[in-house]
């Protein structure tokens, strides 16, 4: 996966991941990388409804579980009321990028 195809970018002590969230899904999960108007995004599905921040909290929990990082390290930092969101994952940047690449390689 080239840098242009990655749905994330490295920050200082974090990785910022673009996700496309589908709320009210029958199953939860990360379905891989898809194109979006803003660039590549992780396709994610959660059962929660998009009301009162429930879907945002659910996607934070989903990504934390998927990457095996503490839930407190994952935050929606942009797109709180949109399907396309930016999640900031705090931690060691190289380690987080390796986890993302490994998870996506296993999903394909």
N, C-alpha and C positions, 0 to 999 in steps of 0.2 A: 504494500500500500504506500503510495507516494504521499508526500506532505500535502499536496493539493487535494488528495482524496480523503484525508483524515478529517473526521468530524470534531477534532479537538485541536487546541493550540496550547503550547506550554506557556505558563505564566511564572511569576516569581514565587516559588514554593507551592505551586498549584498547577492543575491542568483545567482548562475551560472547555467543556464539552457541549456541543450543540445537539439537542435532541428534538425529535418530533414526537409529541405525546398524543396518544389516542386514549382518552378517558372512557369510562363506562364499558370497558372491554370484558369479555367473558373469561379471558385468561390474562395473566400478567407476564411480561417478559421483554427481552431485548431481541429484536428481530434482525439486527444487522444494520448496515449503512445504506441510506437512501438519499437521492438528490432532493434538495429543497431550494426555494427561491434564494435563501441566504447562503447556500453551499451545501456540502454533505452534512448529514445529520444521522444520529442513531435513532432508529425507529423503535419506540418504546410503547408498551401498552400497560395500562393499570385498570383495576376494577373501580377505583374511586371516581366519584362524580366531580366535575369541574366547578365546585361551589365551595366558598369559604376556605380556599387553599387546600382542600382535601387531595386533589389530584397532584398538586405540587409536592405535598408531603409524601404522597405515595411514590412519586417518581424519585424523590431523594432517597427514600428507603430502598426502592428497587435497585438503583444504581449502586448504592452502598453495598447491598447484598451481592450483586452481580460482580463487583470488583473486589469484594472481601475487604472493605475498608470500614472504619467506624461511620455510623450514620451522621454523627456530628461533623464529619469532614466534608459532607456533600450539601450544597446549598443552591437553590434556584436564585441566580443573580440577575437574570434578565428574562423578559417574556412571561412574567407571572400570570398574565391573562391571555396568553397566546398559546397555540399548539407548538410553535417553535420556541424553545427555551434555551438559555445558556445555564449550565450547571457548573459551579466552581467546586473542584475537588481538591481539598488541601492535602498536602503531603509531599513526599519526595518526587519531584517531577519525572526523573528517569524511570523510577519504579512504576509510577502510575501509567506512563506511556507504554512500558513493556506489558503491563497487565492488560491495557486496552488492546494492544496489538495481538496478544495471545488469545484473548477472549474472542476477538473478531475473526482470527484465523481459525479458531475452533468452531465458529458459527457457520463458516462457509463450506 
